[in-house]
Amino acid sequence: MAKTLELIFTTTAGKDVTLTVDEPRANVTDAELLAGMQAIITHNVFEVEGSPLGTVKGARIVERNIVEYEV
């Protein structure tokens, strides 16, 4: 099962932005996620359409079950 961590932010212009991390560590805590996301905001790591990330909106793990067929 493929897992992706989605980090969801809102820019200072009000636009929602999602950053994804493939195969995140299984035991990541809420506190670690919040601290990491706050660090991304504090250090102005990303800018979207001229607006820096402004607030943390949320985070989630998305699981996908991939079945490949040989054709």
Secondary structure, 3 states (H helix, E strand, C coil): CEEEEEEEEEECCCCEEEEEEECCCCCCCHHHHHHHHHHHHHCCCCEECCEEEEEEEEEEEEEECCCCCCC
